[in-house]
Each structure stands twice: as C-alpha cells, then as structure tokens.
Amino acid sequence: MAKKDDKKNKGGRPTMYTPELADKICEAIANSNRGLVSICKQDGFPSRITVHEWINTIPEFSNKYARAKEDQAEFLAEEMLEIADDSSKDTTTNERGKPIEDKEWTNRSRLRVDTRKWIASKLKPKKYGDKLDVTTDGEKIATPIIINWNDKPIDEQNKP
C-alpha cells in the first residue's frame, strides 16, 4: 500500500501574500484594460476573492492596488486615442466596388471608446469624471447679501 503524504498540495492558485505577487497583480492591472476577474483567471494569480481579502487586510497592497487602478485609467485614455485615430477599417466596399462607411466597425469603435471613458471616469473621477459647472454663463455665483430692514443691528435683534 502506498503511504499517504501529509504535505499539502503545492499546486493550484497562490493564496499567500508576497510583495512580488502583489507587484505582479498591480502591474497586470495598470498595463491592461482587463478587470480583476480576467486577470485572476490566469495561471499563477490568486483568486479574485483572495485579492479582495488582501485589499481589505494589507494596507501596503491596498495602496498599490489603488495606484494601479489610477494607472489603468491612464492606460484606457491612451487606448481611446488609438481607437479614435485608427481609421483603417472605417470603410469597406459595396457590391459595386465603391468605398462606403463600415457602420458596424465605426459603431463598435464608438462603443469601445465610450466604455473606456465610463470606466476611466470611475477609476479617476477627478480627472476623467463629469464636472459640474456651478457658474452662470461663465460668471461666478454672487455671494448672497443680507438686508437688515430693522433699525437695530442684527446682533441686537435677538436680545430680549
């Protein structure tokens, strides 16, 4: 009979935090348009649940992860420029051989840019989020003026 080995199986996903693995995860996030679910499906990466536990329990990793997500917003902005500037598939030819707009491609490109804009606005709202204009026609809103219709100063009006 074979003797049972008491050692744990070393295969499978890593669950122990190491600074090297943290850097690998954050680098994968910062340099791609993929989310954590997609990244964690790769060999050598922990599960998404494990990464979220690390975010909640290891301040050093939480800070690295937050910075990686901000960097990912920059990556997405660069991708938006590439998508918008790529006109190589904007036209196709019809049955007569005449070039026409490939609406499916241009609509898909618009969707790709809009999706990246939305994600970037959530990852880095101060830079890519919607800004509220609290002015009137470009002018600052005036400070309200308090008019005292009594003869007494405001401080003395509330005294008995």
DSSP file with accessible surface (Angstrom, degrees, kcal/mol):
  #  RESIDUE AA STRUCTURE BP1 BP2  ACC     N-H-->O    O-->H-N    N-H-->O    O-->H-N    TCO  KAPPA ALPHA  PHI   PSI    X-CA   Y-CA   Z-CA
    1    1 A M              0   0  238      0, 0.0     2,-0.2     0, 0.0     0, 0.0   0.000 360.0 360.0 360.0 141.2    0.0    0.0    0.0
    2    2 A A        -     0   0  100      1,-0.1     2,-0.3     0, 0.0     0, 0.0  -0.486 360.0-118.9 -76.6 139.3    1.2    3.5   -0.8
    3    3 A K        -     0   0  205     -2,-0.2     2,-0.3     1,-0.1    -1,-0.1  -0.622  28.0-118.9 -79.0 133.9    2.0    5.7    2.1
    4    4 A K        -     0   0  182     -2,-0.3     2,-0.4     1,-0.1    -1,-0.1  -0.556  23.1-130.3 -76.5 131.0   -0.1    8.8    2.3
    5    5 A D        -     0   0  118     -2,-0.3    -1,-0.1     1,-0.1     0, 0.0  -0.694  10.4-158.3 -84.6 128.7    1.9   12.1    2.1
    6    6 A D        +     0   0  154     -2,-0.4    -1,-0.1     2,-0.1     2,-0.1   0.592  60.7 104.6 -82.5 -11.0    1.0   14.6    4.9
    7    7 A K  S    S-     0   0  168      1,-0.1     2,-0.1     3,-0.0    -2,-0.1  -0.453  77.8-110.5 -73.1 146.2    2.3   17.6    3.0
    8    8 A K        -     0   0  186     -2,-0.1     2,-0.3     1,-0.1    -1,-0.1  -0.402  38.7 -95.0 -72.4 151.9   -0.3   19.9    1.4
    9    9 A N        -     0   0  144      1,-0.1    -1,-0.1    -2,-0.1     0, 0.0  -0.474  28.8-157.8 -67.3 126.9   -0.6   20.0   -2.3
   10   10 A K        +     0   0  197     -2,-0.3    -1,-0.1    -3,-0.1    -2,-0.0   0.514  63.2  95.1 -86.4  -5.0    1.5   22.9   -3.7
   11   11 A G        +     0   0   50      3,-0.0     2,-0.1     2,-0.0    -2,-0.0  -0.167  60.5  47.6 -77.5 176.4   -0.5   23.1   -6.9
   12   12 A G  S    S-     0   0   77      2,-0.0    32,-0.1    34,-0.0    -2,-0.0  -0.417  98.7 -16.5  91.3-166.2   -3.3   25.5   -7.6
   13   13 A R        -     0   0  117     -2,-0.1     2,-0.2     1,-0.1    30,-0.1  -0.491  68.3-111.6 -78.2 143.8   -3.7   29.2   -7.0
   14   14 A P        +     0   0   42      0, 0.0    33,-0.3     0, 0.0    -1,-0.1  -0.483  34.9 173.2 -72.2 139.5   -1.4   31.0   -4.7
   15   15 A T        +     0   0   89     -2,-0.2     2,-0.4    31,-0.1    -2,-0.0   0.497  49.4  93.5-120.6 -13.3   -3.0   32.2   -1.5
   16   16 A M  S    S-     0   0  145      1,-0.1     2,-0.3     5,-0.0     5,-0.1  -0.703  76.3-123.2 -87.9 131.5   -0.1   33.6    0.4
   17   17 A Y        +     0   0   52     -2,-0.4     3,-0.1     4,-0.1    -2,-0.1  -0.525  35.5 169.3 -72.8 132.5    0.7   37.3    0.0
   18   18 A T     >  -     0   0   54     -2,-0.3     4,-2.6     1,-0.1     5,-0.2  -0.987  42.4-124.5-136.1 148.6    4.1   38.2   -1.2
   19   19 A P  H  > S+     0   0   58      0, 0.0     4,-2.5     0, 0.0     5,-0.2   0.872 113.2  55.2 -59.1 -33.7    5.3   41.6   -2.3
   20   20 A E  H  > S+     0   0  138      2,-0.2     4,-2.1     1,-0.2     5,-0.1   0.916 109.3  45.1 -66.1 -43.5    6.4   40.1   -5.6
   21   21 A L  H  > S+     0   0   17      2,-0.2     4,-2.5     1,-0.2     5,-0.2   0.903 111.6  53.4 -67.6 -37.9    3.0   38.6   -6.3
   22   22 A A  H  X S+     0   0    0     -4,-2.6     4,-2.6     1,-0.2     5,-0.2   0.932 109.8  48.0 -61.0 -44.1    1.4   41.9   -5.3
   23   23 A D  H  X S+     0   0   79     -4,-2.5     4,-2.6     1,-0.2    -1,-0.2   0.896 110.2  52.4 -63.6 -39.2    3.6   43.8   -7.8
   24   24 A K  H  X S+     0   0   97     -4,-2.1     4,-2.0     2,-0.2    -2,-0.2   0.919 111.7  45.8 -63.6 -43.1    2.7   41.2  -10.5
   25   25 A I  H  X S+     0   0    0     -4,-2.5     4,-2.0     2,-0.2    -2,-0.2   0.948 114.7  46.8 -64.6 -48.7   -1.0   41.7   -9.9
   26   26 A C  H  X S+     0   0   13     -4,-2.6     4,-2.8     1,-0.2    -2,-0.2   0.878 111.4  51.4 -65.5 -35.8   -0.7   45.5   -9.8
   27   27 A E  H  X S+     0   0  125     -4,-2.6     4,-1.8    -5,-0.2    -1,-0.2   0.912 108.6  51.5 -66.3 -40.8    1.4   45.6  -12.9
   28   28 A A  H  < S+     0   0   22     -4,-2.0     6,-0.3    -5,-0.2    -2,-0.2   0.881 114.2  44.5 -63.2 -37.0   -1.1   43.4  -14.8
   29   29 A I  H >< S+     0   0    1     -4,-2.0     3,-1.3     1,-0.2    -2,-0.2   0.950 113.3  48.4 -70.8 -50.1   -3.9   45.8  -13.8
   30   30 A A  H 3< S+     0   0    9     -4,-2.8    45,-0.2     1,-0.3    -2,-0.2   0.796 114.4  45.9 -64.3 -28.6   -2.0   49.0  -14.6
   31   31 A N  T 3< S+     0   0  103     -4,-1.8     2,-0.3    -5,-0.2    -1,-0.3  -0.006 110.3  51.1-108.9  28.6   -0.9   47.9  -18.0
   32   32 A S  S <  S-     0   0   16     -3,-1.3    44,-0.2     2,-0.1    43,-0.1  -0.965  70.6-127.6-152.1 170.1   -4.1   46.4  -19.4
   33   33 A N  S    S+     0   0   65     -2,-0.3     2,-0.2    42,-0.1    -4,-0.1   0.247  75.8 111.4-101.3  10.2   -7.8   47.2  -20.0
   34   34 A R        -     0   0   84     -6,-0.3    -2,-0.1    -5,-0.1     2,-0.1  -0.525  63.3-125.6 -88.5 153.4   -8.8   44.0  -18.2
   35   35 A G     >  -     0   0   37     -2,-0.2     4,-2.2     1,-0.1     5,-0.2  -0.314  32.3 -96.4 -88.7 175.7  -10.6   43.7  -14.9
   36   36 A L  H  > S+     0   0   12      1,-0.2     4,-2.8     2,-0.2     5,-0.2   0.865 120.8  58.0 -62.9 -36.3   -9.5   41.7  -11.8
   37   37 A V  H  > S+     0   0   76      1,-0.2     4,-0.8     2,-0.2    -1,-0.2   0.946 109.9  44.0 -60.2 -47.5  -11.7   38.8  -12.7
   38   38 A S  H >4 S+     0   0   52      1,-0.2     3,-0.6     2,-0.2     4,-0.4   0.911 114.8  48.6 -64.8 -42.9  -10.0   38.3  -16.1
   39   39 A I  H >< S+     0   0    0     -4,-2.2     3,-1.5     1,-0.2    -2,-0.2   0.914 108.1  53.8 -65.4 -41.4   -6.5   38.8  -14.6
   40   40 A C  H 3< S+     0   0    4     -4,-2.8    -1,-0.2     1,-0.3    -2,-0.2   0.645  95.2  69.3 -73.0 -11.6   -7.1   36.3  -11.7
   41   41 A K  T << S+     0   0  149     -4,-0.8    -1,-0.3    -3,-0.6    -2,-0.2   0.672  82.1  97.2 -76.5 -15.5   -8.1   33.6  -14.2
   42   42 A Q  S X  S-     0   0   77     -3,-1.5     3,-1.5    -4,-0.4     2,-0.0  -0.384  89.4 -95.1 -73.2 152.3   -4.5   33.4  -15.4
   43   43 A D  T 3  S+     0   0  157      1,-0.2    -1,-0.1    -2,-0.1    -2,-0.1  -0.358 109.8  28.7 -63.0 141.6   -2.1   30.8  -14.1
   44   44 A G  T 3  S+     0   0   39      1,-0.3    -1,-0.2   -32,-0.1    -3,-0.1   0.424  97.8 106.3  88.4  -1.8    0.0   32.0  -11.2
   45   45 A F    <   -     0   0   12     -3,-1.5    -1,-0.3    -5,-0.2     3,-0.1  -0.870  68.9-120.2-109.5 146.8   -2.6   34.5  -10.0
   46   46 A P        -     0   0    0      0, 0.0   -31,-0.1     0, 0.0    -4,-0.1  -0.229  42.8 -82.9 -73.0 171.2   -4.7   34.2   -6.8
   47   47 A S     >  -     0   0   34    -33,-0.3     4,-2.2     1,-0.1     5,-0.2  -0.273  37.3-111.2 -69.8 161.4   -8.5   34.2   -7.0
   48   48 A R  H  > S+     0   0  111      1,-0.2     4,-2.5     2,-0.2     5,-0.2   0.896 119.5  55.3 -59.8 -39.0  -10.4   37.4   -7.1
   49   49 A I  H  > S+     0   0   98      1,-0.2     4,-2.2     2,-0.2    -1,-0.2   0.920 106.5  50.1 -62.8 -41.9  -11.7   36.7   -3.6
   50   50 A T  H  > S+     0   0   15      2,-0.2     4,-2.3     1,-0.2    -1,-0.2   0.926 109.7  50.7 -62.1 -44.0   -8.1   36.4   -2.2
   51   51 A V  H  X S+     0   0    0     -4,-2.2     4,-2.4     1,-0.2    -2,-0.2   0.927 109.6  50.5 -61.9 -41.8   -7.1   39.6   -3.9
   52   52 A H  H  X S+     0   0   71     -4,-2.5     4,-2.0     1,-0.2    -1,-0.2   0.881 108.1  53.0 -65.4 -35.1  -10.1   41.4   -2.3
   53   53 A E  H  X S+     0   0  108     -4,-2.2     4,-1.4     1,-0.2    -1,-0.2   0.918 109.5  49.0 -63.3 -41.7   -9.1   40.0    1.1
   54   54 A W  H  X S+     0   0   14     -4,-2.3     4,-2.7     2,-0.2     8,-0.3   0.897 108.5  53.3 -63.9 -40.8   -5.6   41.4    0.6
   55   55 A I  H  < S+     0   0   26     -4,-2.4    -1,-0.2     1,-0.2    -2,-0.2   0.906 114.4  42.6 -59.5 -40.3   -7.0   44.8   -0.3
   56   56 A N  H  < S+     0   0  132     -4,-2.0    -1,-0.2    -5,-0.2    -2,-0.2   0.690 126.3  29.9 -81.0 -19.5   -9.1   44.8    2.9
   57   57 A T  H  < S+     0   0  101     -4,-1.4    -2,-0.2    -3,-0.2    -3,-0.2   0.604 109.6  61.0-118.4 -15.3   -6.4   43.5    5.2
   58   58 A I     X  -     0   0   38     -4,-2.7     4,-2.6    -5,-0.2     3,-0.3  -0.889  57.7-167.6-120.2 100.9   -3.0   44.6    3.9
   59   59 A P  H  > S+     0   0   97      0, 0.0     4,-2.4     0, 0.0     5,-0.2   0.869  87.9  55.9 -55.9 -39.4   -2.6   48.4    3.7
   60   60 A E  H  > S+     0   0  100      1,-0.2     4,-2.0     2,-0.2     5,-0.1   0.930 112.0  42.5 -59.9 -44.3    0.5   48.3    1.6
   61   61 A F  H  > S+     0   0    0     -3,-0.3     4,-3.1     2,-0.2     5,-0.2   0.900 110.2  56.9 -69.9 -39.0   -1.3   46.2   -1.0
   62   62 A S  H  X S+     0   0   39     -4,-2.6     4,-2.3    -8,-0.3    -2,-0.2   0.917 109.3  46.1 -58.0 -42.4   -4.4   48.3   -0.8
   63   63 A N  H  X S+     0   0  114     -4,-2.4     4,-2.2     2,-0.2    -1,-0.2   0.915 113.6  48.4 -66.6 -42.6   -2.3   51.4   -1.7
   64   64 A K  H  X S+     0   0   57     -4,-2.0     4,-2.3    -5,-0.2    -2,-0.2   0.904 112.1  49.7 -63.0 -42.0   -0.5   49.6   -4.5
   65   65 A Y  H  X S+     0   0   35     -4,-3.1     4,-2.3     2,-0.2    -2,-0.2   0.921 109.4  50.8 -64.7 -43.4   -3.8   48.4   -5.9
   66   66 A A  H  X S+     0   0   48     -4,-2.3     4,-1.9    -5,-0.2    -1,-0.2   0.916 111.7  48.0 -61.5 -41.7   -5.4   51.9   -5.8
   67   67 A R  H  X S+     0   0  130     -4,-2.2     4,-2.5     1,-0.2    -1,-0.2   0.905 109.5  53.4 -65.7 -39.2   -2.4   53.3   -7.6
   68   68 A A  H  X S+     0   0    4     -4,-2.3     4,-2.1     1,-0.2    -2,-0.2   0.893 107.6  50.7 -63.6 -39.2   -2.6   50.5  -10.2
   69   69 A K  H  X S+     0   0   40     -4,-2.3     4,-1.5     2,-0.2    -1,-0.2   0.888 110.0  49.9 -66.9 -37.3   -6.3   51.3  -10.9
   70   70 A E  H  X S+     0   0   74     -4,-1.9     4,-1.3     1,-0.2    -2,-0.2   0.919 110.8  49.6 -64.3 -41.8   -5.4   55.0  -11.3
   71   71 A D  H  X S+     0   0   52     -4,-2.5     4,-2.2     1,-0.2    -2,-0.2   0.855 105.0  58.6 -64.4 -33.8   -2.6   54.0  -13.8
   72   72 A Q  H  X S+     0   0    5     -4,-2.1     4,-2.7     1,-0.2    -1,-0.2   0.873  99.7  57.0 -64.3 -34.6   -5.2   51.8  -15.6
   73   73 A A  H  X S+     0   0    0     -4,-1.5     4,-2.0     1,-0.2    -1,-0.2   0.912 107.5  48.2 -61.4 -40.6   -7.3   54.9  -16.2
   74   74 A E  H  X S+     0   0   45     -4,-1.3     4,-2.1     2,-0.2    -2,-0.2   0.903 109.9  52.2 -65.2 -40.9   -4.3   56.5  -17.9
   75   75 A F  H  X S+     0   0   56     -4,-2.2     4,-2.2   -45,-0.2    -2,-0.2   0.924 109.3  49.8 -60.1 -43.8   -3.9   53.3  -20.0
   76   76 A L  H  X S+     0   0    4     -4,-2.7     4,-2.3     1,-0.2    -1,-0.2   0.885 107.3  54.5 -64.3 -37.6   -7.5   53.4  -21.0
   77   77 A A  H  X S+     0   0   19     -4,-2.0     4,-1.7     1,-0.2    -1,-0.2   0.913 108.8  48.5 -62.8 -41.4   -7.2   57.1  -22.1
   78   78 A E  H  X S+     0   0  115     -4,-2.1     4,-2.0     1,-0.2    -1,-0.2   0.901 110.2  51.8 -64.7 -39.5   -4.2   56.1  -24.3
   79   79 A E  H  X S+     0   0   33     -4,-2.2     4,-2.7     1,-0.2     5,-0.2   0.881 104.4  57.0 -63.7 -38.1   -6.3   53.3  -25.8
   80   80 A M  H  X S+     0   0   26     -4,-2.3     4,-2.7     1,-0.2    -1,-0.2   0.911 106.6  49.6 -60.2 -41.1   -9.2   55.7  -26.5
   81   81 A L  H  X S+     0   0  112     -4,-1.7     4,-2.4     2,-0.2    -1,-0.2   0.924 111.1  49.2 -62.7 -43.6   -6.8   57.8  -28.6
   82   82 A E  H  X S+     0   0  133     -4,-2.0     4,-1.2     2,-0.2    -2,-0.2   0.923 113.5  45.9 -61.6 -44.8   -5.6   54.8  -30.5
   83   83 A I  H  < S+     0   0   13     -4,-2.7     3,-0.4     1,-0.2    -2,-0.2   0.939 114.5  47.3 -64.3 -46.3   -9.1   53.6  -31.2
   84   84 A A  H  < S+     0   0   70     -4,-2.7    -1,-0.2     1,-0.2    -2,-0.2   0.864 114.7  46.6 -65.4 -35.3  -10.3   57.0  -32.3
   85   85 A D  H  < S+     0   0  124     -4,-2.4     2,-1.0    -5,-0.2    -1,-0.2   0.651  88.8  95.7 -82.9 -14.5   -7.3   57.6  -34.5
   86   86 A D     <  +     0   0   66     -4,-1.2     3,-0.2    -3,-0.4    -1,-0.0  -0.653  37.0 158.9 -82.4 106.0   -7.5   54.2  -36.2
   87   87 A S    >   +     0   0   81     -2,-1.0     3,-1.4     1,-0.1     4,-0.4   0.263  38.6 110.2-107.6  12.5   -9.4   54.7  -39.4
   88   88 A S  T 3  S+     0   0   85      1,-0.3     3,-0.2     2,-0.1    -1,-0.1   0.772  88.6  31.1 -63.0 -26.2   -8.0   51.6  -41.2
   89   89 A K  T 3  S+     0   0  116     -3,-0.2    -1,-0.3     1,-0.1    16,-0.2   0.182  87.0 104.5-117.2  16.2  -11.4   49.7  -41.0
   90   90 A D  S <  S+     0   0   49     -3,-1.4    12,-3.2    15,-0.1     2,-0.3   0.732  81.3  45.3 -70.5 -23.7  -13.8   52.7  -41.2
   91   91 A T  E     +A  101   0A  90     -4,-0.4     2,-0.3    10,-0.3    10,-0.2  -0.896  59.0 175.8-122.6 154.4  -14.6   51.9  -44.9
   92   92 A T  E     -A  100   0A  64      8,-3.1     8,-3.6    -2,-0.3     2,-0.4  -0.825  33.3-103.3-138.1 176.5  -15.5   48.9  -46.8
   93   93 A T  E     -A   99   0A  91     -2,-0.3     2,-0.1     6,-0.3    -2,-0.0  -0.888  26.7-139.7-110.8 142.1  -16.5   48.3  -50.4
   94   94 A N    >   -     0   0   33      4,-2.5     3,-2.2    -2,-0.4    -1,-0.0  -0.200  43.3 -82.0 -84.9-175.1  -20.0   47.6  -51.6
   95   95 A E  T 3  S+     0   0  171      1,-0.3    -1,-0.1     2,-0.1    -2,-0.0   0.726 131.2  54.6 -65.0 -17.6  -21.1   45.2  -54.3
   96   96 A R  T 3  S-     0   0  211      2,-0.1    -1,-0.3     0, 0.0    -3,-0.0   0.421 119.5-109.0 -92.3  -2.7  -20.3   47.8  -56.9
   97   97 A G  S <  S+     0   0   51     -3,-2.2    -2,-0.1     1,-0.3    -4,-0.0   0.545  73.7 139.0  86.9   8.5  -16.7   48.2  -55.6
   98   98 A K        -     0   0  135      1,-0.1    -4,-2.5    -5,-0.0    -1,-0.3  -0.691  58.0-114.5 -88.7 135.1  -17.5   51.7  -54.2
   99   99 A P  E     +A   93   0A  88      0, 0.0     2,-0.3     0, 0.0    -6,-0.3  -0.499  42.8 172.1 -70.3 133.5  -16.0   52.6  -50.8
  100  100 A I  E     -A   92   0A  72     -8,-3.6    -8,-3.1    -2,-0.2     2,-0.2  -0.920  39.9 -84.1-135.4 161.5  -18.7   53.1  -48.1
  101  101 A E  E     -A   91   0A  97     -2,-0.3     2,-1.3   -10,-0.2   -10,-0.3  -0.448  32.2-135.9 -66.7 134.8  -18.6   53.6  -44.4
  102  102 A D     >  -     0   0   49    -12,-3.2     4,-2.4     1,-0.2     5,-0.2  -0.749  25.1-175.8 -89.9  89.6  -18.5   50.4  -42.4
  103  103 A K  H  > S+     0   0  129     -2,-1.3     4,-2.7     1,-0.2     5,-0.3   0.846  77.9  57.4 -61.1 -35.1  -21.1   51.4  -39.8
  104  104 A E  H  > S+     0   0  154      2,-0.2     4,-2.2     1,-0.2    -1,-0.2   0.941 110.7  43.9 -61.6 -43.7  -20.7   48.2  -37.8
  105  105 A W  H  > S+     0   0   50     -3,-0.2     4,-2.6     2,-0.2    -2,-0.2   0.931 115.2  46.8 -67.6 -45.8  -17.0   49.0  -37.3
  106  106 A T  H  X S+     0   0   20     -4,-2.4     4,-2.2     1,-0.2    -2,-0.2   0.901 113.8  48.5 -67.3 -36.3  -17.5   52.7  -36.6
  107  107 A N  H  X S+     0   0   86     -4,-2.7     4,-2.4    -5,-0.2    -1,-0.2   0.897 111.4  50.1 -67.5 -39.3  -20.3   51.9  -34.1
  108  108 A R  H  X S+     0   0  134     -4,-2.2     4,-2.6    -5,-0.3    -2,-0.2   0.917 110.5  50.2 -64.2 -41.5  -18.1   49.3  -32.4
  109  109 A S  H  X S+     0   0   15     -4,-2.6     4,-2.4     2,-0.2    -2,-0.2   0.911 109.8  50.5 -63.0 -41.6  -15.3   51.8  -32.2
  110  110 A R  H  X S+     0   0  136     -4,-2.2     4,-3.0     1,-0.2    -1,-0.2   0.925 111.0  49.2 -61.4 -43.5  -17.6   54.4  -30.6
  111  111 A L  H  X S+     0   0   88     -4,-2.4     4,-2.6     2,-0.2     5,-0.2   0.911 109.8  51.6 -62.7 -41.5  -18.8   51.8  -28.1
  112  112 A R  H  X S+     0   0   79     -4,-2.6     4,-2.0     2,-0.2    -2,-0.2   0.920 113.5  44.0 -62.3 -43.5  -15.2   50.8  -27.2
  113  113 A V  H  X S+     0   0   26     -4,-2.4     4,-2.7     2,-0.2    -2,-0.2   0.943 113.8  49.7 -67.1 -46.2  -14.3   54.5  -26.6
  114  114 A D  H  X S+     0   0   74     -4,-3.0     4,-2.3     1,-0.2    -2,-0.2   0.892 110.5  50.8 -61.4 -39.2  -17.4   55.2  -24.6
  115  115 A T  H  X S+     0   0   63     -4,-2.6     4,-2.5    -5,-0.2    -1,-0.2   0.934 111.9  46.7 -64.1 -44.2  -16.9   52.1  -22.4
  116  116 A R  H  X S+     0   0   28     -4,-2.0     4,-2.8    -5,-0.2    -2,-0.2   0.880 110.8  52.9 -66.3 -37.6  -13.3   53.1  -21.7
  117  117 A K  H  X S+     0   0  111     -4,-2.7     4,-2.2     2,-0.2    -1,-0.2   0.925 110.3  48.0 -61.6 -44.4  -14.4   56.7  -21.0
  118  118 A W  H  X S+     0   0  159     -4,-2.3     4,-1.2     2,-0.2    -2,-0.2   0.942 114.0  45.7 -63.3 -46.1  -17.0   55.5  -18.5
  119  119 A I  H >X S+     0   0   56     -4,-2.5     4,-2.4     1,-0.2     3,-0.7   0.933 112.2  51.1 -64.5 -43.9  -14.5   53.2  -16.7
  120  120 A A  H 3X S+     0   0    0     -4,-2.8     4,-2.7     1,-0.3     8,-0.3   0.895 106.1  56.1 -60.7 -36.7  -11.8   55.9  -16.6
  121  121 A S  H 3< S+     0   0   16     -4,-2.2    -1,-0.3     7,-0.2    -2,-0.2   0.799 111.7  43.3 -67.1 -26.3  -14.4   58.3  -15.1
  122  122 A K  H << S+     0   0  127     -4,-1.2    -2,-0.2    -3,-0.7    -1,-0.2   0.825 115.9  46.7 -84.7 -35.0  -15.0   55.8  -12.3
  123  123 A L  H  < S+     0   0   39     -4,-2.4    -2,-0.2     1,-0.2    -3,-0.2   0.856 133.4  14.4 -75.0 -35.8  -11.3   54.9  -11.8
  124  124 A K  S >X S+     0   0   45     -4,-2.7     4,-2.9    -5,-0.2     3,-0.8  -0.590  72.0 168.6-139.7  72.1  -10.1   58.5  -11.7
  125  125 A P  H 3> S+     0   0   80      0, 0.0     4,-1.7     0, 0.0    -1,-0.1   0.812  72.8  60.1 -63.2 -32.1  -13.1   60.8  -11.3
  126  126 A K  H 34 S+     0   0  198      1,-0.2    -5,-0.1     2,-0.2    -2,-0.0   0.862 119.5  28.0 -65.0 -32.6  -11.2   64.0  -10.6
  127  127 A K  H <4 S+     0   0  109     -3,-0.8    -1,-0.2    -7,-0.2    -6,-0.1   0.859 138.7  20.0 -94.6 -42.2   -9.5   63.8  -14.0
  128  128 A Y  H  < S+     0   0   64     -4,-2.9    -7,-0.2    -8,-0.3    -2,-0.2   0.452  99.1 102.2-112.1  -2.8  -11.9   61.9  -16.2
  129  129 A G  S  < S-     0   0   13     -4,-1.7     2,-0.2    -5,-0.5    -7,-0.1  -0.274  83.7 -82.9 -79.1 167.9  -15.3   62.3  -14.4
  130  130 A D        -     0   0  166     -9,-0.1     2,-0.4     1,-0.0    -1,-0.1  -0.481  44.6-143.4 -68.6 137.7  -18.1   64.6  -15.3
  131  131 A K        -     0   0  151     -2,-0.2     2,-0.4    -3,-0.1    -1,-0.0  -0.882   5.7-135.7-107.5 136.1  -17.6   68.1  -13.9
  132  132 A L        -     0   0  160     -2,-0.4     2,-0.8     2,-0.0    -2,-0.0  -0.750  11.5-141.2 -90.1 132.2  -20.4   70.3  -12.6
  133  133 A D        -     0   0  120     -2,-0.4    -2,-0.0     1,-0.1    -1,-0.0  -0.830  18.1-177.6 -93.8 111.0  -20.4   73.9  -13.7
  134  134 A V        +     0   0  109     -2,-0.8     7,-0.5     2,-0.1     2,-0.3  -0.181  53.4  91.3-102.1  40.1  -21.5   75.9  -10.7
  135  135 A T  E    S-B  140   0B  42      5,-0.1     2,-0.6     6,-0.0     5,-0.2  -0.789  75.0-121.5-123.8 170.4  -21.4   79.2  -12.6
  136  136 A T  E >  S-B  139   0B  82      3,-2.5     3,-2.3    -2,-0.3    -2,-0.1  -0.960  90.6 -26.5-116.6 112.2  -23.9   81.2  -14.6
  137  137 A D  T 3  S-     0   0  166     -2,-0.6    -1,-0.1     1,-0.3     3,-0.1   0.867 126.2 -51.0  51.2  40.0  -22.8   81.8  -18.2
  138  138 A G  T 3  S+     0   0   59      1,-0.3     2,-0.3    -5,-0.0    -1,-0.3   0.371 115.4 117.8  84.6  -7.8  -19.2   81.5  -17.0
  139  139 A E  E <  S-B  136   0B 134     -3,-2.3    -3,-2.5     1,-0.1    -1,-0.3  -0.694  70.3-109.4 -93.2 146.4  -19.6   84.0  -14.2
  140  140 A K  E     -B  135   0B 186     -2,-0.3     2,-0.3    -5,-0.2    -5,-0.1  -0.415  38.3-102.6 -69.8 148.8  -19.2   83.1  -10.6
  141  141 A I        -     0   0  112     -7,-0.5    -1,-0.1     1,-0.1     2,-0.0  -0.566  43.0-116.5 -73.2 130.9  -22.3   82.9   -8.5
  142  142 A A        -     0   0   87     -2,-0.3    -1,-0.1     1,-0.1     3,-0.1  -0.320  25.1-106.6 -69.7 150.2  -22.5   86.0   -6.3
  143  143 A T        -     0   0  123      1,-0.1    -1,-0.1    -2,-0.0     0, 0.0  -0.564  44.6-104.3 -73.1 135.1  -22.4   85.8   -2.5
  144  144 A P        -     0   0  117      0, 0.0     2,-0.5     0, 0.0    -1,-0.1  -0.316  30.2-137.7 -64.2 145.4  -25.9   86.5   -1.1
  145  145 A I        -     0   0  149     -3,-0.1     2,-0.6     2,-0.0    -3,-0.0  -0.891   8.5-143.0-105.5 131.7  -26.4   89.9    0.5
  146  146 A I        -     0   0  140     -2,-0.5     2,-0.5     2,-0.0     0, 0.0  -0.830  13.0-158.3 -96.7 124.2  -28.3   90.1    3.8
  147  147 A I        -     0   0  102     -2,-0.6     2,-0.7     2,-0.0    -2,-0.0  -0.909   4.1-152.3-105.5 127.0  -30.5   93.2    4.1
  148  148 A N        -     0   0   60     -2,-0.5    -2,-0.0     1,-0.1     6,-0.0  -0.867  12.8-178.4 -99.7 111.7  -31.5   94.4    7.6
  149  149 A W        +     0   0  216     -2,-0.7     2,-0.2     2,-0.0    -1,-0.1   0.518  58.7  84.8 -89.1  -4.9  -34.9   96.1    7.4
  150  150 A N  S    S-     0   0   95      2,-0.2     4,-0.1     1,-0.1    -2,-0.1  -0.553  81.9-125.8 -92.3 163.7  -34.8   96.9   11.2
  151  151 A D  S    S+     0   0  168     -2,-0.2    -1,-0.1     2,-0.1    -3,-0.0   0.761  89.9  79.1 -76.9 -25.9  -33.2   99.9   12.8
  152  152 A K  S    S-     0   0  123      1,-0.1    -2,-0.2     2,-0.1     5,-0.1  -0.570  92.0-104.3 -84.2 148.7  -31.3   97.7   15.2
  153  153 A P    >>  -     0   0   69      0, 0.0     4,-0.9     0, 0.0     3,-0.9  -0.274  37.1-107.0 -62.9 157.0  -28.1   95.8   14.2
  154  154 A I  H >> S+     0   0   83      1,-0.2     3,-0.7     2,-0.2     4,-0.6   0.872 117.9  59.2 -57.7 -36.7  -28.7   92.1   13.6
  155  155 A D  H 34 S+     0   0  132      1,-0.2     3,-0.4     2,-0.2    -1,-0.2   0.870 107.9  45.2 -63.0 -33.5  -26.8   91.2   16.8
  156  156 A E  H X4 S+     0   0  100     -3,-0.9     3,-0.8     1,-0.2    -1,-0.2   0.616  94.4  77.4 -89.0 -11.3  -29.3   93.2   18.9
  157  157 A Q  H << S+     0   0   64     -4,-0.9    -1,-0.2    -3,-0.7    -2,-0.2   0.847  94.2  48.8 -69.2 -31.3  -32.5   91.9   17.3
  158  158 A N  T 3< S+     0   0  145     -4,-0.6    -1,-0.2    -3,-0.4    -2,-0.1   0.484  88.9 101.3 -89.8  -2.0  -32.4   88.6   19.1
  159  159 A K    <         0   0  141     -3,-0.8    -3,-0.0    -4,-0.1    -4,-0.0  -0.612 360.0 360.0 -82.7 144.0  -31.9   90.0   22.5
  160  160 A P              0   0  179      0, 0.0    -1,-0.1     0, 0.0    -2,-0.0  -0.118 360.0 360.0 -71.9 360.0  -34.9   90.3   24.9
